[in-house]
Amino acid sequence: MNRKISTLPAGALACLLALVSFAGDAPAPAVRVDIRDSQGNPVEDAVASLHPLDREPQLVPPAEPVSIVQRGQEFQPYVTPVVVGTRVRFPNEDSVQHHVFSLSRAMAFDLPLYRGEPPAPIAFERAGIVSLGCNIHDWMSAYVVVLATPHFGRSGAEGEVSIDLLPAGRYRLEVWHPRLREPETREIVVDAGPTTQVISVTLGADRRIRRAPDSGPGGYR
């Protein structure tokens, strides 16, 4: 089944997402998302998620916490998508202390100055975008994308997201990136036959604070 979605006006910086569900002997369709800008370059750190419209998703967080590491006075990875209920740990592998915090509506928390492993992981129980910062190093920033669906992925350097083992049905496709004001959403249908959806989204400027090349170790020892 093919369904055509109109794109944004020409000239906008765009990510083209080609979603293909594959038929065959697989137990359920799979969706591949190929994310590229208007010059054809892959786009990293975009989150693609599929939200079922005709059934309740089964939300089962992983048994072990997910890690967002502080290394080289940066958060790694920059974007981390998780399902609701996931616990996240914030190990500090630097020789300096960090003070990790968030003031986001979806999850506000504060981890005062520490090195090594903080006392306990943080449980993210509410869907939404959680922005992270460090009170000591202004350039440190990252995002936790908390999703009320198990069907999601983050694009790597190749600009691709693969979402496997999808039950057939209607879904809301949601695409988020730190440089989008709002997620781009579309309704799609996943069935046993091949289907292609093409979407264009406009990205804003990258407003991250850049660390000076000659900056010292900084922070508190």
Helices and strands as residue ranges (DSSP letters): E 16-21, E 31-36, E 47-52, E 66-67, E 69-71, E 74-76, E 79-83, E 86-89, E 98-103, E 108-114, E 122-124, E 128-134, E 141-147, E 152-154, E 160-163, E 169-176, E 184-190, E 196-199
